């Protein structure tokens, strides 16, 4: 089972549950913001906004066919560590 399989399973789990997930994101963000500084709060707000945008995109793409998978990337042979100086 590769990473693509996990992504597909996650997308299926999200489908139709976007509102529940958005509520959970907001609840988690509120809990974390209650324990962090204002600088961190801004970052949490940014991450929350991005997560909500992604959920909205997934909601819009729900009827669309998933993109075709591409061939896995070519792996390079193992590289050895450089010699110690």
N, C-alpha and C positions, 0 to 999 in steps of 0.2 A: 504494500500500500504506500503510494507516494504522496508527496505534498499536495498534488492536484486532487487526489481523492479526498483529503481532509478539507480542502477548500470547497469542493463540491458539496460535501456533507454539511459544512458550515452554512453555505448559501441556502441549502434546502431547509435547514433548521431556522434560518432567519425568515424565509418566505412566509408571509402571512402573520408573522409575529413582530413586525416592526414597531408597533405601538408599545407592546410590552417591553421590548428591548430598550426603546427610547426612555421609558419610565425607569427601568433599571439603571440605565446610564446616568440619568438625572439624580437618582437616589444615591448611587455610589459617589458621584461628584460632590453632592452635598455633604456626605459623610467625610470625605477626604478634605474638603474645603474647611470644615469645622476644626480640623486639626493642623492646618498649615498656614503659612504666612500669605500676605496679599500677593507677593510676587509669584508664589506657587499657584495661588487661586487663579491668576490670569492664565497660566499655562493649562490648568485644568479646564477652564472655560474654553480655551482654544481647542483642546483635544475633544471636549464634549461636542463642540460645534462641528468639528470634522467628522466625528462618529455619527452625528445626526444627519449630516449631509450624505454620508455614505449610505445610511439606512434609507433616506429618501430616494437616492439613486437606485438602490436595490428594489425598492417598492415600485419605481417606474419601470425597471427592467424585468419585473416579475413575469410578464407575458412574453418577453423576448426570448429567443433561443440562446442558450449559452454559447460563447465563442468556441470555435473548434480548437482542440488542443494542438499545440505545436510539438515538434520533436524536442526531447530533453536537451539541455545544453551539453556541449562537448566538454568532457572533463579532461583536465590536463593531468599528466602523471604527477605523482606525489613529488613535491619539491623538498629537498633536504635543507636543513637549517644551514646558514653560512657558518664557516668555521669560526671559532672564538678567537679573538685577538689577544 
